[in-house]
């Protein structure tokens, strides 16, 4: 069973996250891996942390400081953990992948994703946790993450929308802006509708490239937002579904000339998931998880699989080697 945390946003930021001793150790291990992957000298890490101070919201910054105290690590280590996706853009081809799709069904909108992220000893899979946030201005929401991580790569806001992030590369230089994982967190906290979330995810400047899959609660509310730091393009559904892996399809952004094993498999995974949906559209979460586990879709670095239904707030999660996922209803009241 996955570990779960409750985060009450009505409490002071310094008193929102309560990690067990085991979770503190897990956070230390993960943060050490991030720091090693980035390969930054301590002085460079401090400079990056100082730059981030101006683009991270105060309450989110205070949460990270509190997590650092709980895990007994330097604050800069926690900051770097949250900047990891933005900071390692040049080598995303080696450590990030992801396949996701959303499809309209008679039972509602299904939003499914594999999170593909390399770590030593499968730490991200083993330490996966579910974070339940309450007290937000727009309502409750849930993210699938890890101990010590306050941002969001994947999240569901019951009765509003669900969001997942895929990696991609363009030729546009990085910008100093709100980290992508905190943009997703902010949207989950504050956006009251699918359309508001779509606007914020599209128009807010970000540090680096990404592909965002957004699904809502009624037919037609599903889109891939293709992003560079300053530009975006929207890709809507065809035949009631939309798929995304790790390549731009509607935005002319270029791919750069960095060799990429992940990008090399992006088209194969995209074509395969489209073919599976076209041959037999999924009608429930079990179908979605079967497609995510297809040998031509799932990667050897897949750490999380999940399905969201934003209209009802239901979600299903599993990690490699875990038993079949349990049904997780969220109280909408």
C-alpha positions as CSV (number, residue, x, y, z in Angstrom):
1,X,0.0,0.0,0.0
2,X,1.3,3.5,-0.9
3,X,2.1,5.9,1.9
4,X,-0.2,8.8,2.3
5,X,0.1,12.3,3.7
6,X,-2.5,15.0,4.6
7,X,-1.5,18.6,4.1
8,X,-3.8,21.3,5.5
9,X,-3.2,24.5,3.6
10,X,-5.0,26.5,6.3
11,X,-2.1,25.8,8.7
12,X,1.1,28.0,8.6
13,X,3.5,26.7,5.9
14,X,6.0,25.6,8.6
15,X,3.4,23.2,10.0
16,X,1.8,21.6,7.0
17,X,4.1,18.7,6.3
18,X,4.5,16.0,9.0
19,X,7.0,13.3,7.9
20,X,7.6,10.1,9.8
21,X,11.3,9.2,10.6
22,X,11.1,6.7,7.8
23,X,9.9,9.3,5.4
24,X,12.6,11.7,6.5
25,X,15.2,9.1,5.6
26,X,13.5,8.5,2.3
27,X,13.6,12.2,1.6
28,X,17.3,12.4,2.4
29,X,18.1,9.5,0.0
30,X,16.1,11.1,-2.8
31,X,17.6,14.6,-2.3
32,X,21.1,13.1,-2.3
33,X,20.4,11.4,-5.6
34,X,19.1,14.7,-7.1
35,X,22.2,16.6,-5.9
36,X,24.5,13.9,-7.4
37,X,22.6,13.9,-10.7
38,X,22.8,17.7,-11.1
39,X,26.6,17.6,-10.3
40,X,26.6,21.1,-9.0
41,X,29.4,22.4,-6.7
42,X,28.1,23.7,-3.4
43,X,28.7,27.3,-4.4
44,X,26.8,26.9,-7.7
45,X,23.9,25.2,-5.8
46,X,23.8,28.2,-3.4
47,X,23.6,30.6,-6.4
48,X,20.8,28.7,-8.0
49,X,18.9,28.6,-4.7
50,X,19.3,32.3,-4.3
51,X,18.0,32.9,-7.8
52,X,15.0,30.7,-7.1
53,X,14.1,32.8,-4.1
54,X,12.7,35.5,-6.4
55,X,10.4,33.2,-8.4
56,X,9.0,30.8,-5.8
57,X,5.9,31.9,-3.8
58,X,6.6,32.7,-0.2
59,X,4.4,30.0,1.3
60,X,5.9,27.4,-1.0
61,X,9.4,28.5,0.0
62,X,8.5,28.3,3.7
63,X,7.2,24.8,3.2
64,X,10.5,23.8,1.6
65,X,12.4,25.3,4.5
66,X,10.2,23.3,6.9
67,X,10.9,20.1,5.0
68,X,14.6,20.8,5.1
69,X,14.4,21.1,8.9
70,X,12.4,17.9,9.2
71,X,14.8,15.9,7.1
72,X,17.9,17.6,8.7
73,X,19.4,18.6,5.3
74,X,20.4,22.0,4.0
75,X,17.6,24.1,2.6
76,X,19.4,24.3,-0.7
77,X,19.2,20.6,-1.1
78,X,15.4,20.7,-0.9
79,X,15.3,23.7,-3.2
80,X,17.4,21.8,-5.8
81,X,15.1,18.8,-5.5
82,X,12.2,21.0,-6.5
83,X,14.2,22.6,-9.3
84,X,15.5,19.3,-10.6
85,X,13.3,19.1,-13.7
86,X,14.1,22.7,-14.7
87,X,17.8,22.5,-13.9
88,X,18.5,19.2,-15.7
89,X,16.8,20.2,-19.0
90,X,19.9,19.6,-21.0
91,X,19.9,15.9,-20.0
92,X,16.2,15.2,-19.7
93,X,16.7,12.8,-22.6
94,X,18.5,10.4,-20.2
95,X,16.4,10.6,-17.1
96,X,12.8,11.5,-18.0
97,X,10.2,10.0,-20.4
98,X,6.4,9.6,-19.8
99,X,3.4,8.5,-21.8
100,X,0.0,9.9,-21.1
101,X,-3.5,10.0,-22.7
102,X,-7.0,11.2,-21.9
103,X,-10.1,9.7,-23.4
104,X,-13.8,10.5,-23.2
105,X,-16.0,7.5,-22.2
106,X,-19.6,7.0,-21.2
107,X,-18.4,6.8,-17.6
108,X,-16.5,10.1,-17.8
109,X,-13.1,11.4,-18.8
110,X,-10.2,9.0,-18.1
111,X,-6.8,10.5,-17.7
112,X,-3.9,8.0,-17.6
113,X,-0.1,8.3,-17.3
114,X,3.2,6.5,-16.9
115,X,5.8,8.6,-15.1
116,X,9.2,7.5,-16.4
117,X,12.1,8.8,-14.3
118,X,15.4,7.1,-13.8
119,X,16.8,6.8,-10.2
120,X,19.2,4.4,-8.7
121,X,17.7,1.4,-6.9
122,X,14.2,2.3,-8.1
123,X,13.9,4.8,-5.2
124,X,11.2,6.9,-6.7
125,X,9.0,3.9,-7.2
126,X,9.6,2.5,-3.7
127,X,9.0,5.8,-2.0
128,X,6.0,6.9,-4.0
129,X,3.4,8.6,-1.8
130,X,0.0,10.2,-2.2
131,X,-0.4,13.7,-0.8
132,X,-3.9,14.9,0.0
133,X,-4.2,18.7,0.2
134,X,-7.2,20.4,2.0
135,X,-8.0,24.0,2.7
136,X,-7.0,25.4,-0.7
137,X,-8.9,28.4,-2.0
138,X,-10.3,26.4,-4.9
139,X,-10.9,23.1,-3.1
140,X,-9.1,19.9,-2.2
141,X,-6.6,18.2,-4.5
142,X,-4.3,15.2,-4.5
143,X,-0.8,14.8,-5.9
144,X,1.2,11.7,-6.5
145,X,4.7,12.4,-5.3
146,X,7.4,11.5,-2.7
147,X,8.4,12.4,0.9
148,X,10.0,15.9,1.0
149,X,8.4,17.0,-2.4
150,X,5.9,19.8,-2.2
151,X,5.5,20.4,-5.9
152,X,3.5,18.4,-8.4
153,X,4.2,16.3,-11.5
154,X,0.7,14.7,-11.4
155,X,-2.4,15.9,-9.7
156,X,-6.2,15.7,-9.5
157,X,-8.6,18.4,-8.3
158,X,-12.0,16.7,-7.8
159,X,-14.8,18.3,-9.7
160,X,-12.3,20.5,-11.6
161,X,-9.5,18.9,-13.6
162,X,-6.4,16.7,-13.6
163,X,-2.9,17.6,-14.8
164,X,0.2,15.5,-15.7
165,X,3.6,16.6,-17.0
166,X,5.8,15.0,-19.7
167,X,9.4,16.0,-20.6
168,X,10.4,17.5,-23.9
169,X,13.3,19.5,-25.4
170,X,13.3,22.6,-27.6
171,X,16.0,25.1,-28.7
172,X,14.6,27.9,-26.7
173,X,16.9,29.0,-23.9
174,X,15.8,28.6,-20.2
175,X,14.2,31.5,-18.3
176,X,14.2,32.6,-14.7
177,X,10.6,31.9,-13.8
178,X,8.4,29.9,-11.4
179,X,9.5,26.3,-11.4
180,X,7.2,24.0,-13.4
181,X,6.3,21.8,-10.4
182,X,5.2,24.9,-8.5
183,X,3.1,26.2,-11.4
184,X,1.2,22.9,-11.3
185,X,0.9,23.1,-7.6
186,X,-0.4,26.7,-7.8
187,X,-2.9,25.8,-10.5
188,X,-4.2,22.9,-8.4
189,X,-4.6,25.2,-5.4
190,X,-6.2,28.2,-7.1
191,X,-7.8,27.4,-10.5
192,X,-11.5,26.9,-10.0
193,X,-12.3,25.6,-13.5
194,X,-10.7,23.7,-16.4
195,X,-10.6,26.9,-18.5
196,X,-8.8,28.8,-15.8
197,X,-6.3,26.0,-15.4
198,X,-5.8,25.9,-19.2
199,X,-5.1,29.6,-19.3
200,X,-2.6,29.6,-16.4
201,X,-0.7,26.6,-17.7
202,X,-0.5,28.1,-21.2
203,X,0.4,31.7,-20.5
204,X,2.5,31.6,-17.3
205,X,6.2,32.0,-18.1
206,X,8.2,28.9,-17.0
207,X,11.9,28.1,-16.9
208,X,12.0,25.3,-19.4
209,X,10.1,23.1,-21.9
210,X,7.3,20.7,-21.0
211,X,4.2,19.0,-22.3
212,X,1.1,19.2,-20.1
213,X,-2.0,17.0,-20.4
214,X,-5.0,18.6,-18.9
215,X,-8.4,16.9,-18.6
216,X,-11.7,18.3,-17.2
217,X,-15.1,17.0,-16.2
218,X,-17.2,17.3,-19.3
219,X,-16.8,16.2,-23.0
220,X,-14.4,18.4,-24.9
221,X,-12.3,19.3,-21.8
222,X,-9.0,17.6,-22.7
223,X,-5.9,19.1,-24.3
224,X,-2.2,18.8,-24.5
225,X,-0.5,22.1,-23.8
226,X,2.9,22.2,-25.6
227,X,5.2,24.6,-23.8
228,X,8.5,26.3,-24.2
229,X,9.5,28.9,-21.5
230,X,7.6,31.7,-23.3
231,X,5.4,30.1,-25.9
232,X,2.6,27.5,-26.1
233,X,0.3,25.7,-28.5
234,X,-2.8,23.7,-27.7
235,X,-3.5,20.3,-29.2
236,X,-7.1,19.1,-28.8
237,X,-8.7,15.6,-29.0
238,X,-9.2,13.5,-32.1
239,X,-12.0,10.9,-32.0
240,X,-12.5,11.7,-28.4
241,X,-8.9,11.2,-27.1
242,X,-5.5,12.9,-27.0
243,X,-2.1,11.3,-26.4
244,X,1.3,12.6,-25.5
245,X,4.8,11.2,-25.1
246,X,7.9,13.4,-25.4
247,X,7.7,15.3,-28.7
248,X,6.1,18.5,-30.0
249,X,3.4,17.9,-32.5
250,X,1.8,21.3,-32.9
251,X,4.4,23.8,-31.7
252,X,7.4,24.6,-33.9
253,X,10.1,24.5,-31.2
254,X,12.9,22.3,-32.6
255,X,14.4,19.4,-30.8
256,X,18.0,20.5,-30.5
257,X,20.8,18.1,-31.4
258,X,21.3,16.3,-28.1
259,X,21.2,12.5,-28.6
260,X,18.2,11.1,-26.8
261,X,17.2,7.5,-26.1
262,X,13.9,8.7,-24.7
263,X,13.1,10.9,-27.7
264,X,14.1,8.0,-30.0
265,X,11.3,5.9,-28.4
266,X,8.8,8.8,-28.2
267,X,7.2,8.2,-31.6
268,X,7.0,4.4,-31.1
269,X,5.2,4.9,-27.7
270,X,2.9,7.6,-29.2
271,X,1.9,5.4,-32.1
272,X,1.4,2.4,-30.0
273,X,-0.8,4.0,-27.4
274,X,-2.9,5.6,-30.2
275,X,-3.3,2.2,-31.9
276,X,-4.4,0.6,-28.7
277,X,-7.0,3.3,-28.1
278,X,-8.2,3.2,-31.7
279,X,-8.5,-0.6,-31.7
280,X,-10.4,-0.8,-28.4
281,X,-11.1,2.5,-26.5
282,X,-10.6,2.0,-22.8
283,X,-13.8,2.1,-20.7
284,X,-12.4,1.9,-17.2
285,X,-9.2,2.4,-15.2
286,X,-8.2,-1.3,-15.6
287,X,-8.1,-0.9,-19.4
288,X,-6.0,2.3,-19.0
289,X,-3.5,0.5,-16.8
290,X,-3.3,-2.4,-19.2
291,X,-2.4,0.0,-22.0
292,X,0.2,1.8,-19.9
293,X,1.8,-1.6,-19.2
294,X,2.0,-2.6,-22.8
295,X,5.6,-3.7,-23.6
296,X,5.8,-1.0,-26.3
297,X,4.5,1.7,-24.0
298,X,6.0,1.1,-20.5
299,X,9.7,1.9,-20.2
300,X,12.3,0.2,-17.9
301,X,12.4,3.4,-15.9
302,X,8.6,3.7,-15.3
303,X,8.2,4.5,-11.6
304,X,4.5,5.4,-11.3
305,X,1.3,4.5,-13.2
306,X,-2.0,6.3,-12.5
307,X,-5.5,7.0,-13.8
308,X,-7.6,10.0,-12.8
309,X,-11.3,10.8,-13.2
310,X,-11.6,14.5,-12.5
311,X,-15.4,14.6,-12.5
312,X,-15.7,12.2,-9.6
313,X,-12.2,12.7,-7.9
314,X,-11.5,9.0,-8.2
315,X,-7.9,7.8,-8.9
316,X,-5.9,4.6,-9.2
317,X,-2.2,4.3,-8.7
318,X,0.4,1.6,-8.8
319,X,4.2,1.3,-9.0
320,X,6.2,-1.5,-10.7
321,X,5.9,-4.7,-8.9
322,X,3.0,-3.6,-6.8
323,X,-0.3,-5.5,-6.5
324,X,-3.3,-4.4,-8.6
325,X,-4.3,-0.8,-7.7
326,X,-7.1,-0.2,-5.2
327,X,-9.9,2.2,-5.9
328,X,-9.4,5.5,-4.2
329,X,-12.5,7.7,-3.9
330,X,-11.9,11.3,-2.7
331,X,-14.5,13.0,-0.6
332,X,-15.8,15.9,-2.6
333,X,-17.3,17.6,0.4
